[in-house]
Amino acid sequence: MNGGPTRHSPAPRSGERRTSHGPLDHRALLFDSDEEFREAATAYLTEGAEAGDVLVAILSPARRALLVPPSDASASGAEQDSGEDIQPRLPGGARVEFLDSAEWYSGPMKALAAFHERGRTDWWRRGRLRVLAEPPWTGRNPLEIVEWERHESLLNVVFETTPTVLTCAYDLRAVPEGVLADVARTHPAFADGTSVWPSPSYADPADFYDECNRSPLPPPPRSAEHRHFTTGGLPDLRSFLTGQAERFDLPQDRRLPFVLAANEVATAVIRYGGGRGELWVWATGDEIVCEIADPAARVEDRFLGHLPPRLDRPAEAAMWAVRCLCHIVEIRSDDATGTRFRLHTRLAA
């Protein structure tokens, strides 16, 4: 990825506000102290409360605790024992729906699909949505870092027509430098406690998406199990995949999603692609990987499977389901070699 400022720069003019080109207003909040986070987050949620927004905060328990006034926190023991939700003090008694960031951000596509589902069935029905979120970056492997950065950029496409103000918080003390370098490219705007201003190097999500796919997929290891398939061969393929899931001791609750995801891609290769393909399966230290190759077809839709499904586009809906069933799905496609789908499923929680 290309570099960018590691701090919100250039500085905003006093009182500056950014008007989004569409309903979505996607901002980045960079901070380097708990007090800076508390002040900016409280101002942001207060502004939303005064505007009558639906308020949601996706934070760790430690970060959430920073938003509870000390007097409330000291007296909260009995309330917490009784199950009552402790809330920051906001105008009009407005309440914040708190979601645990570790659970919400368990996977890029799971987070995207959950946001779409909750927004569609609940949040947007009640008015404009205002979200404060802090994705956890520590402990991510290089592939996950790329996919989470892609996720941040995709938010600008998936939710561009929704009535949403989304602020993503980045702790300069903890977020990897490489991630901070791309914040200005994945967020159209920056914010602090009082101002909002345009990002100086925001990148078109389509261009950023292509950059995420710039590195070619390495070939499957020689130890990978390999199969060819064509029309009429899917039942045997599913039996083979079930056996591989058992061989690598994939947890029971993940075996069916693993088989369904691979079967869905193989079906798409037969129906919409070249009609025949190849499949490999192998395991790493923490995941089982299934790669499916269609040597005769190229994928033209760069956002395939990331946009909410439409009934009149079954191939898109199928890939949305595949991405939801897997931890991460990688796709590479060109005229010379066709298309490769690499499906990653975690072996452990």
N, C-alpha and C positions, 0 to 999 in steps of 0.2 A: 504494500500500500504506500501511497505517497504521504509525505510529512505534512504537518500543519502546526499551528500554535499549540503549545501545551498549556496555555493559559488563555482565557478569553481576551482576545486582542484583535483589532484595536479596541481601546476602551470606548464605551458608549458615551454619547453626549448626554448631558443631564436630562433625565426624564424621558429619554428616547423610548419609543414603543414601536414594535414591528407589526405590520399588518400582513397576515398570511395571504398568499395568493388564493387559497381555498379555505374551507372551514377548519382544516387541521392546522394547529399551531404547535410545532415540534421544536423544543428548546433543549439546550444543554446547560446545566448548572455545574460549574467547577468550583470546588472549595478545598481548603487545606487546614481547616480546624472544625471541631464540633460546634463551636459557637457560630462560625460563619454559616454552617449548614442550618443550624437552628433558626437563625435570623432570616435567612432566605426562604427556608421552607415554611416558616410561620407566616411570613408576608405573602407568599404565594397562595397558601391555603386560605388565609384571611381574605385576600382579594377574591378568591373563588366563592367563599361563603357570602360575601357582600353581593356578588353577582347572581347568587342562587344556583351555582353550578353543583353538579353531582361530584362529590369529592372522594377520590380513591388514592390510597398511598400503598405502594408495593415496596416494603422496606424490611430490613432485618429487625429483630426484636431490639437490638442495641440502638439502632438508629431511631426506631419508633420512640424509645424511651426519652430521646432528646427533645421530643415535641410535647411531652407531658410536663406541665408546670411543676416545679419542685413541691409546692404545697399539695398538689394532687398526688404526686408520686409518694410523698411521705405518708399520706392518709389512704393509700390505695390498697393496703394489705387485705383488709376485710372485704373490700369491693371485689378484688381479684379472686379471693377465696369463694365468693358467692357467684362468680362468673360474669360480673358486670364489666362492660368494656370501658376502659379508661380512655378519655378523649382529650385532645388539646382544647383550650378555650378559644372558641371562634365566635364571630358575631352571630347573633340570633340563635345561639345554641346549635349551629350547624354541626353535623357529625361527619366523620371521616370513616370510610370503609378501609380497614387495614388488611392487607394480604401479605403473607410471609414471602419474602423475595426468594429464599432458597427453594421453596416449593414451586412458586410461580415460574421461576426461570430454570426449571430442570432441563429444558431443551428448547432450542430456538423455535422450532415449529409448534411445540406444545404451547409455548407462551403466545405465539401469534394466533393460534387457533382459539385459545382460551380468551384472549382479548376480543377477538371477533365475536365469539359466542356470548360472552357476558355483555358486551356492548350492544349487540343486536337484540338480546332478549330482556335486558334490564336497564343498563346505564343510559343509553341514548333515548330510551323511551321516557325518561324522567327529565331530560333537558341536556344542556351542554355538559360534557364530561371534562373534569379537570383531574389529571393523574400526576402524582409525584412518584417516580420510580428510581430505584438504584439497583441495576443488575449487578450480581456478584461476578467479579472477574478473576479472583484468585482461585488457583487450582484448575484452571482451564488448560487443556492441551492446545497445541498450535492450531489444529483443525477447528476446535471449538471456538477459539478466539476469532478466526476468520468468519465462521458462521454467525457468531454473535454480532460482529461488526456488520455483516451483511443484513442481519435482522434489524439493526438500528436504521440502516438505509432503507430497507423495504417498508418500514413503518410509514415512510413518506408517500408510498404508492398505495399500500393496502388501505390506509385510513385517510387518504387525502380529501375525501368528500364528507367525512364525518365531523360532527360538531365536537371537536376534541382539542383541549389544551394539554399537551404532554410534555412534562419536564423530566429529563433524565439526569440524575445526579452522578457526578464523578469525583471521587475522593483523590486528590492529587498525591496523597501520601501512600495510596495503596494500589491504584490502577496502573497496570503496566504502561511504560512509556510509549510502546508501539501503539497501544489502544488510544492513548491521549492524543497521539499525532494525527489520528483520523477522526477525532470528534468533530472538528470543524467541517469535515467533508460529509459526515452522515447526518448532521443536524443543521437545518436551515437558519437557526438562530441561537444566540447565547442569552443567558439571563443571570441576574443576581437578585438581591432582595428588593431592588427599586427600579431596575431598568431591563429592557429587552432590546437587543440589536441584532442585525443580520450577521450571519457567519461570513467571513471574508473569503472562504474557499469551499463553499458548499458544492458538492458534486452531484450531477444528475444520477439518480439511483440506477438507471440502466448502465451508465458508464462504470459506476462503482461495482455493480453486479458482475460486469465483465472482468474487472480487475480481480475480483475474488476467484474467478475461474481461470486466471492467467496461468497458474501452475498446472502442468499436465498431471494426470493421475499416474502414479507408478504402476507397473504391471502387477497382476496378482502374484503372490509367492509361488514358487514351484511346488510347494507342498499342498496348494489349494486343490480341493476336489473340483472336477471339471465335467460339465455335461453340455451336450448340444440339445436343442429342442426345436420343434416345429409344430404345425397344426396337428392336433390329436395327441400331443405328447404331454399336455399339462398334468393329467392325473399322475403319471409317473414322476414328473418333476416335483409335484407336491409331496409325494411319498419320499423322494430323495431328500427334500428340504426338511421334512419332519425327522428323518433319520439323522441329519446333520445337527439339528437342534438338540436332539437327545445325546448325540456323540459329544458335543461341546458343553453339555450340562446347562443349557439355557434354562432359566427358571420357567416353571410351568406356565405362569401367567404371561410370558413373553413368547412362547413357542407359536401359538396361533397367530398373533400379530406379525411375527417374523415370516411365517409361511404365506400369510395373506398378502403382505407387502410385495414379496418376491413374485408371487403368482400374478398379482395385479400388473406388475411391470412386464412380465413375460407375456401376459395376455395382450397388453397394449402393443408389444413388439409384433405379435402375430396379426392383430386386427388392424393396426394403424401404421405399422412400420414395414419392415422388409419381409415379414412372414416367417422368419426363422432367426434363431439367435443362439448365444452361448451363455453359460452360467458358471460362475466359480463361487466356492464357499471356503472361508478359512476363519481362523480365530486369532486374535491378538491377546495381549495380557488381560484386557478388560472388555472386549467386545467380540461379537461374531459379525463378520462382514460377508455380504453377498453382492457380487458384481454380475450384472446382466448386460450383455453387449448386443447391439443391433447393428451389424456391419453395413446395412443397406439403406439406412434412413438417418436423416439429420433433424434434430430438434431446432425449430426456428423461434419458439417462444422462450425468451430468456428468463421469464418469471414463472415458468411452468411449475404448477403445484404450490406456488406461494400465494396466489390470489384466491379469494374465497370462491368456492365452486359455483358454477352456473349449470342448471339442468340442461340447457341446450348445447353444452360443451362437455360431453362425457369424458373425453381424454383429460381435460383439465381437472375435473372432479375426481377422477381416478388418481391422479398424481397428488392432489391435495390429501386424499386418504392415505396414500403411500407415505407421504412426509409425516403425517400425524402418527402413523404406526411405527415409525422409526425414530431413532435419536437424531440422526443426521442423514441426509441423502445428497450425494454429490452427482452432478451430471456434467459430462463433457461431450461435445458434439462438433464434428467438422466433416467436410466433404470427403476427406481422404479415408478416414477410419470409421465413419458412422457415429453412433452414439453409445456411450457407456454410462450406466446407472450404477452407482456404488452405494449400497444400503448398509448403514451402521446400526447395530442393535447392542445395547449394553448387556453384558453378562451379569452384572450385579447392580443393585439399586444405587 
